[in-house]
Amino acid sequence: MKYFAWTMVILAVLAALLAASLASRETSSRSDCSGRIVIVKGPDGRPMECVCEEGALAACFKPGP
C-alpha cells in the first residue's frame, strides 16, 4: 500500500509541474498580432519590432531605422 501511495504522490507532483510549465509557456509566448507590425518586449527586456504573418510572430528586429 505504501508503494502505491508514493507512486500516486510522485505522479501528482509530476502532473502539477507539467501543468505549470505548459501554462507559463503559453502565457509568455502570447503576443498581440492584431497589426502587421507590433512592438513586444524582447528576452532582455528591451522593445523589439516584430512582423506578424497569419496571426503569429514571423520575425523580430531591434527598433530603429
PDB file with SEQRES, HELIX, SHEET and CRYST1 records, atoms N, CA, C and O in Angstrom:
SEQRES   1 A   65  MET LYS TYR PHE ALA TRP THR MET VAL ILE LEU ALA VAL          
SEQRES   2 A   65  LEU ALA ALA LEU LEU ALA ALA SER LEU ALA SER ARG GLU          
SEQRES   3 A   65  THR SER SER ARG SER ASP CYS SER GLY ARG ILE VAL ILE          
SEQRES   4 A   65  VAL LYS GLY PRO ASP GLY ARG PRO MET GLU CYS VAL CYS          
SEQRES   5 A   65  GLU GLU GLY ALA LEU ALA ALA CYS PHE LYS PRO GLY PRO          
HELIX    1 AA1 LYS A    2  SER A   29  1                                  28    
SHEET    1 AA1 3 ILE A  37  LYS A  41  0                                        
SHEET    2 AA1 3 PRO A  47  GLU A  53 -1                                        
SHEET    3 AA1 3 ALA A  56  PHE A  61 -1                                        
CRYST1    1.000    1.000    1.000  90.00  90.00  90.00 P 1           1          
ATOM      1  N   MET A   1       0.823  -1.194   0.000  1.00  0.00           N  
ATOM      2  CA  MET A   1       0.000   0.000   0.000  1.00  0.00           C  
ATOM      3  C   MET A   1       0.869   1.260   0.000  1.00  0.00           C  
ATOM      4  O   MET A   1       0.520   2.250  -0.643  1.00  0.00           O  
ATOM      5  N   LYS A   2       2.003   1.230   0.719  1.00  0.00           N  
ATOM      6  CA  LYS A   2       2.891   2.386   0.750  1.00  0.00           C  
ATOM      7  C   LYS A   2       3.450   2.664  -0.641  1.00  0.00           C  
ATOM      8  O   LYS A   2       3.570   3.819  -1.050  1.00  0.00           O  
ATOM      9  N   TYR A   3       3.787   1.609  -1.357  1.00  0.00           N  
ATOM     10  CA  TYR A   3       4.341   1.757  -2.698  1.00  0.00           C  
ATOM     11  C   TYR A   3       3.331   2.460  -3.616  1.00  0.00           C  
ATOM     12  O   TYR A   3       3.703   3.358  -4.372  1.00  0.00           O  
ATOM     13  N   PHE A   4       2.090   2.065  -3.553  1.00  0.00           N  
ATOM     14  CA  PHE A   4       1.037   2.674  -4.365  1.00  0.00           C  
ATOM     15  C   PHE A   4       0.850   4.146  -3.996  1.00  0.00           C  
ATOM     16  O   PHE A   4       0.705   4.992  -4.878  1.00  0.00           O  
ATOM     17  N   ALA A   5       0.852   4.450  -2.716  1.00  0.00           N  
ATOM     18  CA  ALA A   5       0.663   5.834  -2.266  1.00  0.00           C  
ATOM     19  C   ALA A   5       1.810   6.717  -2.737  1.00  0.00           C  
ATOM     20  O   ALA A   5       1.575   7.819  -3.233  1.00  0.00           O  
ATOM     21  N   TRP A   6       3.038   6.255  -2.591  1.00  0.00           N  
ATOM     22  CA  TRP A   6       4.181   7.053  -3.037  1.00  0.00           C  
ATOM     23  C   TRP A   6       4.172   7.230  -4.558  1.00  0.00           C  
ATOM     24  O   TRP A   6       4.529   8.296  -5.060  1.00  0.00           O  
ATOM     25  N   THR A   7       3.772   6.211  -5.277  1.00  0.00           N  
ATOM     26  CA  THR A   7       3.672   6.320  -6.730  1.00  0.00           C  
ATOM     27  C   THR A   7       2.645   7.376  -7.116  1.00  0.00           C  
ATOM     28  O   THR A   7       2.882   8.165  -8.030  1.00  0.00           O  
ATOM     29  N   MET A   8       1.523   7.399  -6.439  1.00  0.00           N  
ATOM     30  CA  MET A   8       0.486   8.390  -6.731  1.00  0.00           C  
ATOM     31  C   MET A   8       0.958   9.805  -6.380  1.00  0.00           C  
ATOM     32  O   MET A   8       0.643  10.750  -7.102  1.00  0.00           O  
ATOM     33  N   VAL A   9       1.696   9.963  -5.299  1.00  0.00           N  
ATOM     34  CA  VAL A   9       2.222  11.272  -4.920  1.00  0.00           C  
ATOM     35  C   VAL A   9       3.206  11.769  -5.970  1.00  0.00           C  
ATOM     36  O   VAL A   9       3.152  12.931  -6.372  1.00  0.00           O  
ATOM     37  N   ILE A  10       4.088  10.913  -6.407  1.00  0.00           N  
ATOM     38  CA  ILE A  10       5.073  11.289  -7.419  1.00  0.00           C  
ATOM     39  C   ILE A  10       4.377  11.655  -8.730  1.00  0.00           C  
ATOM     40  O   ILE A  10       4.749  12.640  -9.368  1.00  0.00           O  
ATOM     41  N   LEU A  11       3.378  10.883  -9.138  1.00  0.00           N  
ATOM     42  CA  LEU A  11       2.641  11.196 -10.362  1.00  0.00           C  
ATOM     43  C   LEU A  11       1.896  12.527 -10.244  1.00  0.00           C  
ATOM     44  O   LEU A  11       1.840  13.289 -11.209  1.00  0.00           O  
ATOM     45  N   ALA A  12       1.334  12.808  -9.091  1.00  0.00           N  
ATOM     46  CA  ALA A  12       0.622  14.075  -8.888  1.00  0.00           C  
ATOM     47  C   ALA A  12       1.583  15.256  -8.969  1.00  0.00           C  
ATOM     48  O   ALA A  12       1.254  16.284  -9.560  1.00  0.00           O  
ATOM     49  N   VAL A  13       2.766  15.116  -8.381  1.00  0.00           N  
ATOM     50  CA  VAL A  13       3.761  16.190  -8.429  1.00  0.00           C  
ATOM     51  C   VAL A  13       4.224  16.410  -9.866  1.00  0.00           C  
ATOM     52  O   VAL A  13       4.336  17.555 -10.305  1.00  0.00           O  
ATOM     53  N   LEU A  14       4.492  15.346 -10.600  1.00  0.00           N  
ATOM     54  CA  LEU A  14       4.905  15.474 -11.995  1.00  0.00           C  
ATOM     55  C   LEU A  14       3.812  16.119 -12.842  1.00  0.00           C  
ATOM     56  O   LEU A  14       4.110  16.938 -13.712  1.00  0.00           O  
ATOM     57  N   ALA A  15       2.570  15.766 -12.604  1.00  0.00           N  
ATOM     58  CA  ALA A  15       1.454  16.363 -13.342  1.00  0.00           C  
ATOM     59  C   ALA A  15       1.343  17.856 -13.036  1.00  0.00           C  
ATOM     60  O   ALA A  15       1.085  18.654 -13.938  1.00  0.00           O  
ATOM     61  N   ALA A  16       1.532  18.236 -11.785  1.00  0.00           N  
ATOM     62  CA  ALA A  16       1.461  19.654 -11.409  1.00  0.00           C  
ATOM     63  C   ALA A  16       2.602  20.437 -12.051  1.00  0.00           C  
ATOM     64  O   ALA A  16       2.389  21.551 -12.529  1.00  0.00           O  
ATOM     65  N   LEU A  17       3.801  19.877 -12.071  1.00  0.00           N  
ATOM     66  CA  LEU A  17       4.939  20.545 -12.706  1.00  0.00           C  
ATOM     67  C   LEU A  17       4.726  20.696 -14.213  1.00  0.00           C  
ATOM     68  O   LEU A  17       5.047  21.738 -14.784  1.00  0.00           O  
ATOM     69  N   LEU A  18       4.195  19.679 -14.844  1.00  0.00           N  
ATOM     70  CA  LEU A  18       3.921  19.746 -16.273  1.00  0.00           C  
ATOM     71  C   LEU A  18       2.859  20.797 -16.577  1.00  0.00           C  
ATOM     72  O   LEU A  18       3.001  21.560 -17.532  1.00  0.00           O  
ATOM     73  N   ALA A  19       1.809  20.843 -15.783  1.00  0.00           N  
ATOM     74  CA  ALA A  19       0.752  21.834 -15.991  1.00  0.00           C  
ATOM     75  C   ALA A  19       1.283  23.250 -15.792  1.00  0.00           C  
ATOM     76  O   ALA A  19       0.935  24.150 -16.556  1.00  0.00           O  
ATOM     77  N   ALA A  20       2.109  23.458 -14.792  1.00  0.00           N  
ATOM     78  CA  ALA A  20       2.687  24.788 -14.557  1.00  0.00           C  
ATOM     79  C   ALA A  20       3.609  25.193 -15.700  1.00  0.00           C  
ATOM     80  O   ALA A  20       3.619  26.354 -16.107  1.00  0.00           O  
ATOM     81  N   SER A  21       4.369  24.261 -16.209  1.00  0.00           N  
ATOM     82  CA  SER A  21       5.275  24.542 -17.314  1.00  0.00           C  
ATOM     83  C   SER A  21       4.499  24.924 -18.573  1.00  0.00           C  
ATOM     84  O   SER A  21       4.850  25.889 -19.252  1.00  0.00           O  
ATOM     85  N   LEU A  22       3.460  24.179 -18.880  1.00  0.00           N  
ATOM     86  CA  LEU A  22       2.663  24.481 -20.068  1.00  0.00           C  
ATOM     87  C   LEU A  22       1.934  25.810 -19.923  1.00  0.00           C  
ATOM     88  O   LEU A  22       1.824  26.559 -20.894  1.00  0.00           O  
ATOM     89  N   ALA A  23       1.442  26.112 -18.747  1.00  0.00           N  
ATOM     90  CA  ALA A  23       0.717  27.363 -18.527  1.00  0.00           C  
ATOM     91  C   ALA A  23       1.657  28.550 -18.655  1.00  0.00           C  
ATOM     92  O   ALA A  23       1.281  29.564 -19.242  1.00  0.00           O  
ATOM     93  N   SER A  24       2.857  28.454 -18.127  1.00  0.00           N  
ATOM     94  CA  SER A  24       3.792  29.581 -18.210  1.00  0.00           C  
ATOM     95  C   SER A  24       4.286  29.772 -19.636  1.00  0.00           C  
ATOM     96  O   SER A  24       4.499  30.907 -20.061  1.00  0.00           O  
ATOM     97  N   ARG A  25       4.470  28.697 -20.379  1.00  0.00           N  
ATOM     98  CA  ARG A  25       4.928  28.827 -21.757  1.00  0.00           C  
ATOM     99  C   ARG A  25       3.849  29.482 -22.617  1.00  0.00           C  
ATOM    100  O   ARG A  25       4.155  30.311 -23.474  1.00  0.00           O  
ATOM    101  N   GLU A  26       2.598  29.114 -22.389  1.00  0.00           N  
ATOM    102  CA  GLU A  26       1.513  29.678 -23.184  1.00  0.00           C  
ATOM    103  C   GLU A  26       1.336  31.167 -22.916  1.00  0.00           C  
ATOM    104  O   GLU A  26       1.121  31.938 -23.851  1.00  0.00           O  
ATOM    105  N   THR A  27       1.422  31.577 -21.676  1.00  0.00           N  
ATOM    106  CA  THR A  27       1.226  32.994 -21.369  1.00  0.00           C  
ATOM    107  C   THR A  27       2.415  33.825 -21.801  1.00  0.00           C  
ATOM    108  O   THR A  27       2.241  34.991 -22.154  1.00  0.00           O  
ATOM    109  N   SER A  28       3.626  33.268 -21.787  1.00  0.00           N  
ATOM    110  CA  SER A  28       4.790  34.059 -22.176  1.00  0.00           C  
ATOM    111  C   SER A  28       4.941  34.159 -23.678  1.00  0.00           C  
ATOM    112  O   SER A  28       5.568  35.104 -24.156  1.00  0.00           O  
ATOM    113  N   SER A  29       4.399  33.233 -24.445  1.00  0.00           N  
ATOM    114  CA  SER A  29       4.563  33.289 -25.878  1.00  0.00           C  
ATOM    115  C   SER A  29       3.421  33.987 -26.594  1.00  0.00           C  
ATOM    116  O   SER A  29       3.460  34.140 -27.815  1.00  0.00           O  
ATOM    117  N   ARG A  30       2.413  34.411 -25.860  1.00  0.00           N  
ATOM    118  CA  ARG A  30       1.310  35.122 -26.488  1.00  0.00           C  
ATOM    119  C   ARG A  30       1.751  36.516 -26.877  1.00  0.00           C  
ATOM    120  O   ARG A  30       2.493  37.174 -26.149  1.00  0.00           O  
ATOM    121  N   SER A  31       1.288  36.956 -28.029  1.00  0.00           N  
ATOM    122  CA  SER A  31       1.552  38.313 -28.456  1.00  0.00           C  
ATOM    123  C   SER A  31       0.334  38.819 -29.205  1.00  0.00           C  
ATOM    124  O   SER A  31      -0.448  38.036 -29.744  1.00  0.00           O  
ATOM    125  N   ASP A  32       0.183  40.120 -29.233  1.00  0.00           N  
ATOM    126  CA  ASP A  32      -0.938  40.733 -29.905  1.00  0.00           C  
ATOM    127  C   ASP A  32      -0.555  40.985 -31.354  1.00  0.00           C  
ATOM    128  O   ASP A  32       0.054  42.009 -31.665  1.00  0.00           O  
ATOM    129  N   CYS A  33      -0.899  40.077 -32.230  1.00  0.00           N  
ATOM    130  CA  CYS A  33      -0.602  40.236 -33.653  1.00  0.00           C  
ATOM    131  C   CYS A  33      -1.837  40.753 -34.380  1.00  0.00           C  
ATOM    132  O   CYS A  33      -2.269  40.187 -35.385  1.00  0.00           O  
ATOM    133  N   SER A  34      -2.396  41.836 -33.854  1.00  0.00           N  
ATOM    134  CA  SER A  34      -3.579  42.408 -34.496  1.00  0.00           C  
ATOM    135  C   SER A  34      -3.196  43.261 -35.692  1.00  0.00           C  
ATOM    136  O   SER A  34      -4.033  43.506 -36.561  1.00  0.00           O  
ATOM    137  N   GLY A  35      -1.961  43.716 -35.757  1.00  0.00           N  
ATOM    138  CA  GLY A  35      -1.490  44.521 -36.877  1.00  0.00           C  
ATOM    139  C   GLY A  35      -0.393  43.802 -37.630  1.00  0.00           C  
ATOM    140  O   GLY A  35      -0.029  42.676 -37.291  1.00  0.00           O  
ATOM    141  N   ARG A  36       0.125  44.445 -38.640  1.00  0.00           N  
ATOM    142  CA  ARG A  36       1.205  43.852 -39.431  1.00  0.00           C  
ATOM    143  C   ARG A  36       2.537  43.930 -38.689  1.00  0.00           C  
ATOM    144  O   ARG A  36       3.343  43.001 -38.752  1.00  0.00           O  
ATOM    145  N   ILE A  37       2.766  45.043 -37.986  1.00  0.00           N  
ATOM    146  CA  ILE A  37       3.998  45.223 -37.216  1.00  0.00           C  
ATOM    147  C   ILE A  37       3.605  45.581 -35.790  1.00  0.00           C  
ATOM    148  O   ILE A  37       2.794  46.480 -35.566  1.00  0.00           O  
ATOM    149  N   VAL A  38       4.181  44.876 -34.835  1.00  0.00           N  
ATOM    150  CA  VAL A  38       3.893  45.123 -33.420  1.00  0.00           C  
ATOM    151  C   VAL A  38       5.199  45.307 -32.674  1.00  0.00           C  
ATOM    152  O   VAL A  38       6.256  44.886 -33.144  1.00  0.00           O  
ATOM    153  N   ILE A  39       5.126  45.934 -31.515  1.00  0.00           N  
ATOM    154  CA  ILE A  39       6.297  46.096 -30.661  1.00  0.00           C  
ATOM    155  C   ILE A  39       6.077  45.243 -29.418  1.00  0.00           C  
ATOM    156  O   ILE A  39       5.069  45.386 -28.727  1.00  0.00           O  
ATOM    157  N   VAL A  40       7.021  44.360 -29.142  1.00  0.00           N  
ATOM    158  CA  VAL A  40       6.941  43.458 -27.995  1.00  0.00           C  
ATOM    159  C   VAL A  40       8.200  43.606 -27.161  1.00  0.00           C  
ATOM    160  O   VAL A  40       9.194  44.181 -27.606  1.00  0.00           O  
ATOM    161  N   LYS A  41       8.144  43.083 -25.954  1.00  0.00           N  
ATOM    162  CA  LYS A  41       9.316  43.094 -25.083  1.00  0.00           C  
ATOM    163  C   LYS A  41      10.190  41.900 -25.442  1.00  0.00           C  
ATOM    164  O   LYS A  41       9.722  40.762 -25.473  1.00  0.00           O  
ATOM    165  N   GLY A  42      11.454  42.168 -25.709  1.00  0.00           N  
ATOM    166  CA  GLY A  42      12.391  41.114 -26.074  1.00  0.00           C  
ATOM    167  C   GLY A  42      12.864  40.331 -24.865  1.00  0.00           C  
ATOM    168  O   GLY A  42      12.480  40.646 -23.739  1.00  0.00           O  
ATOM    169  N   PRO A  43      13.689  39.317 -25.076  1.00  0.00           N  
ATOM    170  CA  PRO A  43      14.174  38.483 -23.980  1.00  0.00           C  
ATOM    171  C   PRO A  43      15.002  39.256 -22.954  1.00  0.00           C  
ATOM    172  O   PRO A  43      15.049  38.883 -21.781  1.00  0.00           O  
ATOM    173  N   ASP A  44      15.652  40.331 -23.396  1.00  0.00           N  
ATOM    174  CA  ASP A  44      16.457  41.133 -22.479  1.00  0.00           C  
ATOM    175  C   ASP A  44      15.667  42.294 -21.878  1.00  0.00           C  
ATOM    176  O   ASP A  44      16.223  43.097 -21.130  1.00  0.00           O  
ATOM    177  N   GLY A  45      14.378  42.390 -22.198  1.00  0.00           N  
ATOM    178  CA  GLY A  45      13.522  43.423 -21.643  1.00  0.00           C  
ATOM    179  C   GLY A  45      13.404  44.661 -22.510  1.00  0.00           C  
ATOM    180  O   GLY A  45      12.588  45.536 -22.220  1.00  0.00           O  
ATOM    181  N   ARG A  46      14.190  44.757 -23.558  1.00  0.00           N  
ATOM    182  CA  ARG A  46      14.134  45.898 -24.462  1.00  0.00           C  
ATOM    183  C   ARG A  46      13.037  45.680 -25.508  1.00  0.00           C  
ATOM    184  O   ARG A  46      12.713  44.539 -25.837  1.00  0.00           O  
ATOM    185  N   PRO A  47      12.466  46.767 -26.028  1.00  0.00           N  
ATOM    186  CA  PRO A  47      11.422  46.607 -27.044  1.00  0.00           C  
ATOM    187  C   PRO A  47      12.001  46.103 -28.368  1.00  0.00           C  
ATOM    188  O   PRO A  47      13.133  46.421 -28.734  1.00  0.00           O  
ATOM    189  N   MET A  48      11.190  45.309 -29.073  1.00  0.00           N  
ATOM    190  CA  MET A  48      11.568  44.800 -30.386  1.00  0.00           C  
ATOM    191  C   MET A  48      10.390  44.990 -31.331  1.00  0.00           C  
ATOM    192  O   MET A  48       9.237  44.842 -30.927  1.00  0.00           O  
ATOM    193  N   GLU A  49      10.678  45.317 -32.592  1.00  0.00           N  
ATOM    194  CA  GLU A  49       9.647  45.401 -33.612  1.00  0.00           C  
ATOM    195  C   GLU A  49       9.528  44.029 -34.259  1.00  0.00           C  
ATOM    196  O   GLU A  49      10.523  43.439 -34.680  1.00  0.00           O  
ATOM    197  N   CYS A  50       8.297  43.529 -34.333  1.00  0.00           N  
ATOM    198  CA  CYS A  50       8.079  42.203 -34.902  1.00  0.00           C  
ATOM    199  C   CYS A  50       7.071  42.273 -36.038  1.00  0.00           C  
ATOM    200  O   CYS A  50       6.122  43.056 -35.996  1.00  0.00           O  
ATOM    201  N   VAL A  51       7.287  41.458 -37.038  1.00  0.00           N  
ATOM    202  CA  VAL A  51       6.386  41.344 -38.172  1.00  0.00           C  
ATOM    203  C   VAL A  51       5.469  40.156 -37.917  1.00  0.00           C  
ATOM    204  O   VAL A  51       5.919  39.075 -37.537  1.00  0.00           O  
ATOM    205  N   CYS A  52       4.171  40.375 -38.132  1.00  0.00           N  
ATOM    206  CA  CYS A  52       3.182  39.314 -37.931  1.00  0.00           C  
ATOM    207  C   CYS A  52       2.710  38.772 -39.276  1.00  0.00           C  
ATOM    208  O   CYS A  52       2.439  39.535 -40.203  1.00  0.00           O  
ATOM    209  N   GLU A  53       2.618  37.474 -39.369  1.00  0.00           N  
ATOM    210  CA  GLU A  53       2.045  36.815 -40.539  1.00  0.00           C  
ATOM    211  C   GLU A  53       1.071  35.757 -40.062  1.00  0.00           C  
ATOM    212  O   GLU A  53       1.427  34.894 -39.260  1.00  0.00           O  
ATOM    213  N   GLU A  54      -0.142  35.822 -40.547  1.00  0.00           N  
ATOM    214  CA  GLU A  54      -1.206  34.884 -40.213  1.00  0.00           C  
ATOM    215  C   GLU A  54      -1.431  34.797 -38.711  1.00  0.00           C  
ATOM    216  O   GLU A  54      -1.691  33.715 -38.183  1.00  0.00           O  
ATOM    217  N   GLY A  55      -1.332  35.926 -38.021  1.00  0.00           N  
ATOM    218  CA  GLY A  55      -1.625  35.981 -36.599  1.00  0.00           C  
ATOM    219  C   GLY A  55      -0.512  35.514 -35.684  1.00  0.00           C  
ATOM    220  O   GLY A  55      -0.724  35.386 -34.478  1.00  0.00           O  
ATOM    221  N   ALA A  56       0.679  35.253 -36.231  1.00  0.00           N  
ATOM    222  CA  ALA A  56       1.802  34.800 -35.414  1.00  0.00           C  
ATOM    223  C   ALA A  56       3.036  35.638 -35.724  1.00  0.00           C  
ATOM    224  O   ALA A  56       3.183  36.158 -36.830  1.00  0.00           O  
ATOM    225  N   LEU A  57       3.920  35.765 -34.741  1.00  0.00           N  
ATOM    226  CA  LEU A  57       5.160  36.500 -34.961  1.00  0.00           C  
ATOM    227  C   LEU A  57       6.029  35.751 -35.966  1.00  0.00           C  
ATOM    228  O   LEU A  57       6.281  34.555 -35.819  1.00  0.00           O  
ATOM    229  N   ALA A  58       6.484  36.474 -36.991  1.00  0.00           N  
ATOM    230  CA  ALA A  58       7.314  35.848 -38.015  1.00  0.00           C  
ATOM    231  C   ALA A  58       8.784  36.184 -37.822  1.00  0.00           C  
ATOM    232  O   ALA A  58       9.642  35.304 -37.900  1.00  0.00           O  
ATOM    233  N   ALA A  59       9.078  37.462 -37.570  1.00  0.00           N  
ATOM    234  CA  ALA A  59      10.465  37.888 -37.399  1.00  0.00           C  
ATOM    235  C   ALA A  59      10.491  39.113 -36.504  1.00  0.00           C  
ATOM    236  O   ALA A  59       9.566  39.925 -36.537  1.00  0.00           O  
ATOM    237  N   CYS A  60      11.543  39.256 -35.702  1.00  0.00           N  
ATOM    238  CA  CYS A  60      11.682  40.398 -34.811  1.00  0.00           C  
ATOM    239  C   CYS A  60      13.044  41.055 -35.022  1.00  0.00           C  
ATOM    240  O   CYS A  60      14.044  40.395 -35.306  1.00  0.00           O  
ATOM    241  N   PHE A  61      13.044  42.385 -34.871  1.00  0.00           N  
ATOM    242  CA  PHE A  61      14.257  43.163 -35.083  1.00  0.00           C  
ATOM    243  C   PHE A  61      14.365  44.216 -33.988  1.00  0.00           C  
ATOM    244  O   PHE A  61      13.378  44.546 -33.332  1.00  0.00           O  
ATOM    245  N   LYS A  62      15.579  44.744 -33.796  1.00  0.00           N  
ATOM    246  CA  LYS A  62      15.761  45.877 -32.890  1.00  0.00           C  
ATOM    247  C   LYS A  62      15.082  47.094 -33.511  1.00  0.00           C  
ATOM    248  O   LYS A  62      15.203  47.308 -34.717  1.00  0.00           O  
ATOM    249  N   PRO A  63      14.373  47.893 -32.722  1.00  0.00           N  
ATOM    250  CA  PRO A  63      13.704  49.057 -33.304  1.00  0.00           C  
ATOM    251  C   PRO A  63      14.700  50.096 -33.771  1.00  0.00           C  
ATOM    252  O   PRO A  63      15.795  50.238 -33.226  1.00  0.00           O  
ATOM    253  N   GLY A  64      14.286  50.816 -34.795  1.00  0.00           N  
ATOM    254  CA  GLY A  64      15.122  51.872 -35.328  1.00  0.00           C  
ATOM    255  C   GLY A  64      15.098  51.903 -36.827  1.00  0.00           C  
ATOM    256  O   GLY A  64      14.448  51.070 -37.459  1.00  0.00           O  
ATOM    257  N   PRO A  65      15.807  52.866 -37.416  1.00  0.00           N  
ATOM    258  CA  PRO A  65      15.810  52.988 -38.876  1.00  0.00           C  
ATOM    259  C   PRO A  65      16.610  51.905 -39.569  1.00  0.00           C  
ATOM    260  O   PRO A  65      16.694  51.890 -40.797  1.00  0.00           O  
TER     261      PRO A  65                                                      
END                                                                             
